[in-house]
Amino acid sequence: MLPRVAAEGLRCYTVPMNFRNINTWFHAAQDGSVEAVHSRFEAAWKALSAELGRTWPQHIGGKDVTGHVAHAEKFTPFDGRILVGRFPVGTREEALAAVAAAKAALPAWRATAWQERAALLDRTADVMTRRHAELSAVMTAENGKSRFEAGIDVDEAIDFCRSYAEQMRAHNGFITRMGSPFPGEMNETRFVPFGVFAVIAPFNFPIAITAGMTVGALVTGNTVVLKPTQDTPLCGEMVYQCLKEAGVPDGVLNVVHGSGSVVGQAMVDSPDVDGFVFTGSVGVGLGILHAAQQHMAKPVIAEMGGKNPIIVTAKADLDKAAEGVFNAAFGFSGQKCSACSRLYVHESVADALIERILARVKAVVIGHPAERATWMGPIINAKAVKTFVEAVALAKKDGGRVLCGGERVLEGALEHGNFVQPTIVDGLPASHELFRRELFVPFVAVNRFQTLEEAVARANDVEFGLTAGIFTEDAGERERFFNNIEAGVTYCNRRRGGSTGAVVDAQTFTGWKNSGTTGRGAGGRNYLQQFMREQSRTIVTD
């Protein structure tokens, strides 16, 4: 019998695994080594600063492809004068060459024992652990995460590697002996790889999500063509380097930089791409889902964002709620798929809760993301700044009250970056588009309710269903929320993030409705099967 775990009235059965989350900052705080983590990051930051501005190649079939006529320059989001590097503007021909290389490498990789593929992930986790500070520094330079947020991102990448390797072992490579209804008949079921997977990565978790999608495909026997986002191409390079150092064979992992309209479209059009795994906008994700089926039905594993609510009832602990809303709304400047962008609060406690949140916002240090004191860095690019400015203007035009923020930050050295203030808007009707449209900036709209049923109905009245949270000390309210909310990742009374902070092998990160295509989440124990198809095998011995 499998062990049973019971907590807070929740019961579940688990598959035993030899896995432990790395949780670098948490464990450093427990054992008194925080200063050592800071020192490693600062040394890595200093070393990285001398390396910025390089020109990078494509990686196709184990070879570095250089000599491109066109390169895209990537600048830091905290200072548009600092060049991160120059990256190839990939062509359709390069994308198809990478697909061909992945297809050529497939037979040998598919035939590689699953134990060796799992061992590759273990070695990759070892490499990432050794290079933790370097990877964190690269991310801070490229997408503006604070050292703390960047470290958590790298932790998650390491956790994906270790967890998925352990899942292969726990499930015996997903080979299962079945029943024998007739004498002399031996039956088993095996999950086998689809073939070549296109991995299309996002900017907001450019090590964690990029690595998680990539190693999920690799450990299950698929080969990969990775297209990093143009906002964080160097992080994609770092994931490639770690896997290469760990021993991934030539052609099994290929990297092509470039635009979605050229490189991505070439992979969508190719009959030799057997599956897609994508994290990004709903428009792009649904486009891939529909277009990829033109040759044959193919798996499209997509996570497509959210418009995530937190509900605070009259029976909530308001200090818990204020901390949870604040962290979820403004961590990484609101650029998490799971960020809280809608706050539904009972009218009897709304003013008291908002007062507590505003006190936390007032203490926020906005600044250079590599500095120790910085809590909130820049947003990713000029397009995001435009989205922020337009959202604030729309809220004001339609009668919303800006309770805090609403402005760009242009003082001193920050004038050259994409810095904006954490912003809370009250007074808009529940039907307003700012309660419905994903913004991906530090912007929260507040709505007051009278009954929990009313709040849940409003929370569900969007196309997304990724994460949602509630703050209440009442068990009945908690259960009504869980049983009726339309979201794949749900939280109750979580101070560290009321709608954010999913951890590998703890919170399965899956989206409902237009937040996801499969209903099986990354970091969970039902994720890897999506990269494989089941085959029943029968052998008659008599």
N, C-alpha and C positions, 0 to 999 in steps of 0.2 A: 504494500500500500504506500502511496506517495504521502509525504508529510503534509499535515494540515496547518495552515497559519491562520490565526484568528486575531483581529485587532479592530477596536472601535465598532464591533458588530459586523465587520466584513469578514467573510470566509472565502478561502480559495485553496486550490491545490497547486503545488509547484513542482516543476522538474528540477531536481537537485543539480546545481552547477557550481563549479569551483571558480567563482568570479567575485571580484571586489572592486568597487569603484575607486578611481585614483584620488579624486577630491583633494587636489594639491593644497589649495588655500585653507580648506577646512581642517585638514590634518596638520598643516603648519601651525594653525591657531591652537590646535590641541596640544601639540608637542613643543611649542615655543620656538619654531623655526621660521617664523614669518620674515624676519630680517634677512635670512639666507635666501628666501624666495625673491625678495626685493633685489638683493645684491646680484643674483643670477640674471634677473631681467635687465637690470641697469647695465651690466657688462655686455649682455647680448645687444641691447639698444645701441650702445657705443660702437660695437663691432659692425652692426648693420648700417649705421649712418655712413660708414666709410665705403659700403658696398652698393649703395643705392645708385640707380641710373644705368645699370647694365642693360645690354640687349640680349634677349632670351630667344631660344629656338623653339620649333615644334619638336615633338618626340614621336616618331613613326617607325614602327618595326625595330625598335632598339637603337635607332640612329637619330642624332640631333640634326634637324633640317634647318639650315641657316641660309643667309644670302637673300632674304626677302626684300623686295622692292619697297613694300609698304609696311610700316610699323605704327602701332598705336602707342602713344605716350600716356602712361598712368602716373598721375600726380597724387600726393597725399590729400585726404579730405580736410586735414587741419591746416594745411598751408599749400595753396595752389601753385607755389613757386618751387616746391620740392618734388623732384622727379623720382618716382619709385623705380621705374624701368621702362624699357621699350619692348613691346611684345608683337609678334607677327600678326598681321591682318590675314587670317587664313583664307584660303581659296576653296572652292568646291572640289577642285582636283585633290587638294591636300586632305580634305575630309574623307573623300572616297578612298584615297591611298591608305589612310589610317584604318578605315573599315576593312579594306583588303588585307592589311597586315594582321588585324585582329582575327579575321576569318582564317588566315593561313596558320595562325598560332593556336587556333581552337582545338584541333584534334589532340595534340599533345597535352594541352592544359586540361582538357576534359578527361583525358585518360590518367592524369596525375591523381594519385590516391588522395582521398579527401583529407586524410591525416596530414599529408604534406601541405595541402592548401591551408589547413588550419594552422600549421606551424609557421607558414609565411605570415599570417596575421599576428601571431605571437611575436615574431621577430620585428614586424613593423611597429607594434606597440612598444617594444624595447627601444627601437630607434627613436620614436617620438618622445618617449620618456627622457632619453638622454638629451634630445634636442628641444626639450620643452620650452626653455627660455627663448631660444632662437625663433621657434615657431610663433610664440606669443609676440615677440617684438616685430616680426614681419607683419602679423595681423594688425597690430597697433598702428604701424606705418600705413598699411594699405586700406583698412576700413575704419580706423579711428576708435577701435575698442580700447577701453582702459586696460591697464595691465591685469587687473582682476578679472574683467570680463573675458579678455583674451586667454588667460590661463584656464578658465572654465571651458572655453571652446576647445582648447587642445586636450584637456582632460577628457572631454566627450569623445574626441576622435580616438584616443587611446582606449576608452571604454568600449567603443564600437568594435574595435579590433579584438579585444580580449573576450567580450561577450559573444560575438559571432563565432569565434573559434571554439569557445566552450559549448555553444549550441550545437555545432557540428558533432562534437564529442558526445554530448548528452543524448543526441538523437541518432547516434551511430551512423553519421553521414546521411541521415534520413533514409535508411534502409530498414524495412520492417518485415519480419516473418509473419505471414498471414496464416489463416486456418487451412486445414486439409480436409475438405468435405468428402474426398474419395480416396481409397487406398492407393498408395504409390504416387500421389500427386503432391508436389512441393510448390508452395506459392509464396511470393514475396512482392512487396511494393517498394519501388525506388523513386526518389525524386532526382531528376537528371536536368542538367542545364539547358536553357533555351539556345544559347549560342553567343552571338555578339550583342553586347549591351552598350547603348549610348548613355552616358552619364552627363547630365546638364546641371551645373552647380549654381548656387546662389552666392550673394555677397555677404549675407549677414552672419552666417556661420561657415566661413570659407575653408576652415580646416575640418571642423567636426562633420558637417553635412557632406562635404565633398568626400572625405574619407569614408564616412559611413555608407554612402551609396556605392562607392567604388569597391570597398572590401566586401560588401554584401554580394555584389555581382561576382567578384573574383573567388571568394571562398566556396561558392556553390558551383564553380567550374565554368563560368562564363569568361570570355575575354571582353575587354573594355576599350572604348574610345571616350575619353574624358574631354569635355569642353568646359573649362572654367569660365565664369562670368568675366566680362571685360572690366568690371569694377574691382575685382580681386584676382588678377591673373597670377601674381607671385605666390599667393597662397596655394593655388592649384599646382604651381611648380613645386612647392614644398611637399605637398602630398605625394607627387610623383617621385621626388628625390628619396623620400622615406621608404616608399615601396621598392624603389630600385635598389637602395642600400640593403634592404631586407632580402633581396634576391628574386624579385618578380622577373620571370623570363622575358626575353625580347619579344615584342609583339603582343604579349598578353595585356599590357597596359600601354595605351598610346594617348598622347595629349595634343590637341589641336586648338590653338587660340584663334579667336575671331568672333564675328557677329552671329547672332542667332539666325538672321535672315539669310546668311550665306552658309556658314558651317553647320549650324543647326538644321537648316532646311535640307542640306545635302544628305544628312543622316536620316531625316524623316523620309526623304524620297527614295532612299536606298533599299532595295529588296534584301540586301545582305545584313542589314541591322535587324536583329531578332527581338529586341526589346528596348524599352526606354525607362530610365529612372530620372525624375526631374523634381526640383524644388524651385518654386517661383510663382509668378502671377497666375491668376485663374485664366486669363485670356490666352496666355502662351500654353499653359498646361492642357486646356481643353482643345486648343489648336493641334497640339501633338497627338492627343488622344484620338481625334477624328481623322487627321491626315495620315497617321501611321498605319492605318488599317487598309490602305489602298491595295497592297499586294497580298496580304494575309493577316489574319487576326494575330495581334501581337500584344504582349503585356505592356501596359503603360502604368508605372508606379509613380504617382504624382502627388506631391503635397503642395497646395496652392494658396496658402495664406489664410487669413482670418480677420474677423471684426469682433474681437473677443470681449465679452461682457464680464463684469463683476457685479454681483448683487449683494447689497448690504441691508440686512433687515433690522427692524427695531430691536431684535433680540441679539444683536451682534455685540462683541467686545470691540469698541470703536478704536482703541489703540492698535489692536491686531489688524483691524480692517484698514486703518490709515496707512500702516506700514506695508501691508500687502498690496494695496492699490498703488501706492507710490512706487514700490519696487517694480511692479508689473507694468506700470504705465511708462516709466521713464528710464528704466535700465536699458543700456545701449541706445539711448535717445529714441526709444519707442520703435526700434527697427527689428524687433523680434516678431516672427510669425505669430507668436502667442501673446504679444503685448496687449495690455488692457487699453482699449480705446473707447469703451462705453462703460459708464458707471451708473448703475441703477440703485438708488438709495431711498430707503423709506423716508417719507416726508417728515416724520417725527424726529429723526436723528440726522437729517441731511446737513443742517448748518453746523452741528457739532462735528460731524465727520469731516466736512470740507475744511473747517478751521484747523483740524489736526493735520490734514494733508498739506495745506498751505504752509504750515509751520515747517514741514519737512522740505518742501520745495524751496522755501526761503534760504535754507541752509545748504542747498546744492552748490557745489563748486564746479563750474563749467570751465574747461580749459584744455590745454594740450594733453592728449590722451596718455602720453608717456610719463607725465608727472605724477608723483605719488598722491598728491592731494586731490587730483581730478576725479570726480564722480561721473560726470557726463561730458563726453567729447562731442565731436561734430556729427552731422548726418552725412550721408555717403557722397552726394554730388549736387550739382547746381539744379538738376531736375527735382530732387527732393526738397531743396530750399524753396523752389517755385511752388511745389505742392503745399508746403507749410504756409507760405505767405498767402496763397489763394484760399486755403481753408480758413485762416483767421479772418480774412476779408469777407468771406461768405458768411461766416458766423455773425460778424458784426452787422452785415447788411440785413440779415434776417432776424435781428433782435436778440442775438445771443450776448450774454455778459461774459467778458473775458475776466476771469477771476485771478489769473496769474499768467505771466508770460505774454505770448503773442508777438514777440519781436525777434528780429535777428540780433546776434551778439557780434558787435564790430569793434569793440574796444581793443586798443593795443595790438598785440601780435595776432589776435583772433580775427582781425579784419580780413586776413587773407584766406580764411577757412570757411567751412559750411556750418557755422555755429548758430543755433536758435535756442530760444528759451523753452523750458517745459511749460506747457500751456493747458489750462483747464477752462472749459467754456460751459456755462450754465444757461438755462432759459430757452433752449431750442425745443421745438415740439418733437415728440418721440418719432415722428414720421420723417424728420428732416434727413436729407441725404448724408449729413455728417455722422449720423448714427448707422449708416448702411454701407458707406464706401470706404474701402481700405485705403489708408493714407500712408502708413509706414513712417510716421514722424511722431515726435513727442506731443501728442494732441489728444486730449480726453474730453468727451462730451458727457455731461451729467444730466440725468433725468430722475425725477422724483416719482415714487409710486405709493399706492395705498395698500395693496395686497400682494403677497408673494406670487399668486397666480398671474396677476397683471405684469409683474416684473419678468417672470419667466416667458410669458407670451411675447413681450417686447424683445427680450433677449433672443428668442428663436426666430424673430421676424426679419431675417436676413438670409442671403444666399450661402453664407459661410457657416461652418460648424466645427471649428478647430478646438479652441479651449474656452473654458468658462469657469468662474469661481463664485463661491458664496461665502459670506461671513455671517454666521448665526451660532448661538449657543443652544439652540433648540433642535433636538434630534429629529422631531417630526418635520420641521422646515428643511433640514438637511436631506432627509430621504425624499421629500416631495421635489426638491431641486434635482437630485440625482436621477430620479425616475422620470422627469419631464424635460430636462434640458437637452437640447439637440447639439451635442458637442462630443468629440472623441476623447478629449482630455479634460477632466473635471477635478476641481479642488474645493476643499472646505477648510476655512480658517488657516490658510497657508500664509504666514507672515513673510516668508522669504520671497514670495511672489504669488499674488492671488490668482493669476492666470498663467504664470510663467515658471520656468525652471525645471522642465522635465529632465530626468536623469536616466541614463541608459539602464535597462533592466529594472527600473522602478516604475516610471510612468511611460507607458507605450504611447508614442507620439503619432496619433492617427487622426485624420480629419474626416468629418461627415459632410454631406451635401457637396458644395463646390470647394470645400477645403481639401478634398482627397478623392482618389479614384478607386481605392481598393478596400478600404475599411480595415487594413492591417498596418500597424504603425511601426516606424523605425524605433530601434532600441527595445522592442518587445520580442516575445518568443514565438510569434507567428509571422515574422517579417521575412525570413530567409526563403521560405517556401515559394514566395512570389517570383523569385529568380529562377525557379525550376518548374518542370511539369512532371506529373506523376506517371509512372509506367508500371503496370502490373506484369509480373513474370511468373509463368507457370512451367514447371518441369515435371514431366511424367517419367518415373523411373521404372515402372513395370511394363 
